């Protein structure tokens, strides 16, 4: 897959990593547009190819009373408005076979969640839409196993696929990133590091996932040093009041400094 396969993608000749960033979930139109405007401004300044990320619904929740969304079509229409307003591509995750064709009407990239990446019917349905497919590596899977997930997309007639590493389970309540997997997965497809989900602390007794946002820059720097093709960062202007994954999101105010540092590291790596 080439970056140019993503509609509306900018700065493809900058030799930068590309970025998927936005809120965990679409909570409303105003918040989505506010976050997108900020990130678009930053990425244009730093010449980072950018895809706006937002889940139109959250199907994987610890508790039945957790926030799942504002309504599927309503959220997807907001993603489309973000794309049209700022002329950027968008990505959202799908959870059922029927979601694939539905979401494909509104977004440019379909994401397969980590817990669902072995679900053949779902992966094939995403591939058959012709959209770019982002396969999240299961927390329970080896990097080598992602070869088969990528091959499913290709066997369905779609070569527009990449892999996103979102950490590996370390015991019951923590995640680690095994950077040895990056070059392995790059043999199969372009590889993205999901920085914020890699810092989750799942399975908490409260039923609400915890996280270590203080480690975001540490993990992101290591990803850039190890030549990831892209970074995935969830960000919000008020993480403590976000309706999903607030515990491991980056505050929007810190994004520009982080990306500035990461671009500087990328330039150094490119010259080695």
C-alpha positions as CSV (number, residue, x, y, z in Angstrom):
1,X,0.0,0.0,0.0
2,X,1.1,3.6,-0.7
3,X,0.0,6.6,1.2
4,X,-1.4,8.0,-2.0
5,X,-4.0,5.2,-1.8
6,X,-5.7,7.2,1.0
7,X,-8.0,9.8,-0.5
8,X,-7.3,13.5,0.4
9,X,-4.0,12.6,2.2
10,X,-1.5,15.5,2.2
11,X,2.2,15.9,2.6
12,X,3.0,12.5,1.1
13,X,6.4,13.7,-0.1
14,X,7.6,15.0,3.3
15,X,9.3,11.7,4.3
16,X,7.5,12.0,7.6
17,X,5.6,9.3,9.5
18,X,1.8,9.5,8.9
19,X,-0.6,10.2,11.7
20,X,-4.0,8.8,12.7
21,X,-5.3,11.0,15.5
22,X,-8.6,12.1,17.0
23,X,-10.9,11.3,19.9
24,X,-11.6,7.7,20.9
25,X,-15.3,8.2,20.2
26,X,-17.4,10.7,18.3
27,X,-19.2,12.5,21.2
28,X,-20.8,15.2,19.1
29,X,-20.2,17.5,16.1
30,X,-18.6,20.4,17.9
31,X,-16.0,18.4,19.7
32,X,-15.1,16.5,16.6
33,X,-14.6,19.6,14.5
34,X,-12.7,21.3,17.3
35,X,-10.2,18.5,17.6
36,X,-9.9,18.1,13.9
37,X,-9.2,21.8,13.3
38,X,-6.4,21.8,15.9
39,X,-4.8,18.6,14.5
40,X,-5.1,19.7,10.9
41,X,-3.4,23.0,11.8
42,X,-0.5,21.2,13.5
43,X,0.0,18.6,10.9
44,X,0.0,21.1,8.0
45,X,2.6,23.1,9.9
46,X,4.8,20.1,10.4
47,X,4.0,18.5,7.0
48,X,2.7,15.3,8.5
49,X,0.3,13.2,6.4
50,X,-2.9,13.1,8.5
51,X,-6.0,10.9,8.9
52,X,-8.7,12.0,11.4
53,X,-9.7,9.1,13.7
54,X,-13.0,8.7,15.5
55,X,-15.1,5.6,16.5
56,X,-18.7,5.9,15.4
57,X,-19.6,3.4,18.1
58,X,-17.8,1.5,20.8
59,X,-18.8,-2.1,20.8
60,X,-16.1,-3.4,23.2
61,X,-17.0,-2.1,26.6
62,X,-16.1,-3.4,30.1
63,X,-19.6,-2.7,31.5
64,X,-23.0,-2.5,30.0
65,X,-23.5,1.0,31.3
66,X,-20.4,2.3,29.5
67,X,-20.8,4.9,26.7
68,X,-21.2,3.3,23.3
69,X,-22.0,6.2,21.0
70,X,-24.4,8.9,20.0
71,X,-26.1,6.9,17.2
72,X,-24.3,5.1,14.3
73,X,-25.5,7.2,11.4
74,X,-25.3,10.5,13.3
75,X,-21.6,9.8,14.2
76,X,-20.7,8.7,10.7
77,X,-22.2,11.8,9.3
78,X,-20.0,13.8,11.6
79,X,-17.0,12.0,10.4
80,X,-18.0,12.8,6.8
81,X,-18.5,16.5,7.8
82,X,-15.0,16.5,9.3
83,X,-13.6,15.2,6.0
84,X,-15.5,17.7,3.9
85,X,-14.7,20.7,6.2
86,X,-11.0,20.1,6.5
87,X,-10.3,18.1,3.3
88,X,-8.8,15.2,5.3
89,X,-9.4,11.5,5.2
90,X,-11.1,9.7,8.0
91,X,-10.9,6.3,9.7
92,X,-13.3,4.5,12.0
93,X,-13.5,1.0,13.4
94,X,-16.1,-1.6,12.5
95,X,-17.4,-4.5,14.6
96,X,-19.9,-6.5,12.5
97,X,-20.0,-7.6,8.9
98,X,-22.9,-5.3,8.2
99,X,-20.9,-2.3,9.5
100,X,-18.4,-2.5,6.6
101,X,-20.6,-1.4,3.7
102,X,-22.5,1.0,5.9
103,X,-19.4,2.8,7.3
104,X,-17.7,2.8,3.9
105,X,-20.3,5.3,2.7
106,X,-18.8,7.9,5.1
107,X,-15.1,7.2,5.7
108,X,-11.9,6.5,3.8
109,X,-10.3,3.8,6.0
110,X,-12.0,0.9,7.8
111,X,-10.3,-0.3,11.0
112,X,-10.6,-3.8,12.3
113,X,-10.3,-3.8,16.1
114,X,-7.6,-5.9,17.8
115,X,-10.0,-8.3,19.4
116,X,-11.7,-8.9,16.1
117,X,-8.7,-9.2,13.7
118,X,-9.0,-13.0,13.4
119,X,-12.7,-12.7,12.4
120,X,-12.4,-13.7,8.8
121,X,-15.9,-12.6,7.6
122,X,-15.3,-9.1,9.1
123,X,-11.9,-8.7,7.6
124,X,-13.1,-9.9,4.2
125,X,-16.2,-7.6,4.3
126,X,-13.9,-4.6,5.0
127,X,-11.6,-5.6,2.2
128,X,-14.4,-6.0,-0.3
129,X,-15.6,-2.4,0.1
130,X,-12.4,-1.3,-1.7
131,X,-11.5,1.0,1.2
132,X,-8.1,1.1,2.8
133,X,-8.1,-1.5,5.7
134,X,-6.3,-0.9,9.0
135,X,-5.7,-4.2,10.8
136,X,-5.0,-3.8,14.5
137,X,-2.8,-6.6,15.9
138,X,-4.5,-8.6,18.5
139,X,-3.1,-8.1,22.0
140,X,-2.9,-11.9,22.1
141,X,-1.2,-12.4,18.7
142,X,2.4,-12.6,17.7
143,X,3.7,-10.2,15.0
144,X,4.2,-13.2,12.7
145,X,0.5,-14.1,12.9
146,X,-0.4,-10.8,11.3
147,X,0.9,-12.1,8.0
148,X,-2.3,-14.2,7.7
149,X,-4.6,-11.3,8.5
150,X,-2.9,-9.2,5.8
151,X,-3.2,-12.1,3.4
152,X,-7.0,-12.3,4.0
153,X,-7.4,-8.7,2.8
154,X,-5.2,-9.3,-0.3
155,X,-7.0,-12.6,-1.1
156,X,-10.3,-10.7,-1.0
157,X,-8.9,-8.5,-3.8
158,X,-7.6,-5.5,-1.9
159,X,-4.0,-4.6,-1.5
160,X,-4.7,-1.4,0.4
161,X,-3.9,-2.6,3.9
162,X,-1.7,-1.8,6.8
163,X,-1.1,-3.1,10.3
164,X,-1.3,-1.3,13.6
165,X,0.4,-2.6,16.8
166,X,-1.5,-1.6,19.9
167,X,0.6,-3.4,22.5
168,X,0.6,-6.9,23.8
169,X,-1.0,-8.2,27.0
170,X,1.5,-8.4,29.9
171,X,-0.3,-10.2,32.7
172,X,-3.9,-9.4,33.3
173,X,-3.8,-5.6,33.7
174,X,-1.0,-4.1,31.6
175,X,0.3,-3.8,28.1
176,X,3.8,-3.7,26.6
177,X,5.1,-2.8,23.2
178,X,7.6,-5.4,21.8
179,X,9.5,-3.3,19.3
180,X,11.0,-6.5,17.8
181,X,7.7,-6.9,16.1
182,X,7.9,-3.7,14.1
183,X,10.4,-4.9,11.4
184,X,8.6,-8.2,11.3
185,X,5.2,-6.7,10.5
186,X,6.8,-4.2,8.1
187,X,7.6,-7.2,6.0
188,X,3.9,-7.8,5.5
189,X,2.5,-4.3,5.3
190,X,3.1,-0.7,6.4
191,X,3.1,-0.7,10.2
192,X,1.7,1.9,12.6
193,X,2.2,2.1,16.3
194,X,-0.9,2.9,18.4
195,X,0.8,4.8,21.1
196,X,-2.1,5.5,23.4
197,X,-3.8,2.1,23.4
198,X,-0.4,0.5,24.1
199,X,-0.5,2.4,27.4
200,X,-3.9,1.0,28.5
201,X,-4.2,-0.9,31.8
202,X,-7.3,-3.0,31.0
203,X,-9.4,-5.3,33.3
204,X,-9.5,-3.0,36.2
205,X,-11.7,-3.9,39.1
206,X,-13.8,-0.8,38.5
207,X,-14.7,-2.0,35.0
208,X,-13.1,1.2,33.5
209,X,-9.8,0.8,31.7
210,X,-6.9,2.7,33.1
211,X,-3.8,4.0,31.4
212,X,-0.3,5.6,31.5
213,X,-0.5,8.8,29.5
214,X,2.7,10.0,31.1
215,X,4.5,7.5,28.9
216,X,3.1,8.6,25.6
217,X,6.2,10.5,24.4
218,X,8.5,7.7,25.6
219,X,6.6,5.1,23.5
220,X,6.1,7.4,20.5
221,X,9.8,8.3,20.4
222,X,10.8,4.6,20.5
223,X,8.4,3.9,17.6
224,X,9.9,6.7,15.4
225,X,13.4,5.5,16.2
226,X,12.4,2.0,15.1
227,X,11.0,3.2,11.8
228,X,7.3,2.8,12.2
229,X,5.5,4.1,9.1
230,X,2.8,5.8,11.1
231,X,1.6,6.7,14.6
232,X,-1.9,6.4,16.1
233,X,-2.6,8.8,18.9
234,X,-6.0,9.5,20.5
235,X,-6.3,13.0,21.7
236,X,-9.0,15.2,23.4
237,X,-9.2,18.7,24.8
238,X,-10.6,17.3,28.0
239,X,-9.5,13.7,28.5
240,X,-10.7,13.5,32.1
241,X,-14.3,14.1,30.9
242,X,-14.0,12.1,27.7
243,X,-16.7,9.5,27.3
244,X,-14.3,6.7,26.3
245,X,-10.6,5.9,27.0
246,X,-9.9,9.2,28.8
247,X,-7.3,7.5,31.0
248,X,-4.8,7.0,28.2
249,X,-5.6,9.8,25.8
250,X,-3.2,12.7,25.2
251,X,-4.4,16.2,26.1
252,X,-4.8,18.2,22.8
253,X,-2.7,21.0,24.2
254,X,0.4,18.7,24.3
255,X,0.1,17.4,20.8
256,X,2.0,20.1,18.9
257,X,5.1,19.8,21.1
258,X,5.0,16.0,21.0
259,X,4.8,16.0,17.2
260,X,7.4,18.7,16.8
261,X,9.9,16.5,18.8
262,X,8.9,13.4,16.8
263,X,9.4,15.1,13.5
264,X,12.9,16.2,14.6
265,X,13.7,12.6,15.6
266,X,12.4,11.3,12.2
267,X,14.6,13.8,10.3
268,X,17.6,12.5,12.3
269,X,16.7,8.9,11.6
270,X,16.2,9.6,7.9
271,X,19.8,10.9,7.7
272,X,21.5,7.9,9.3
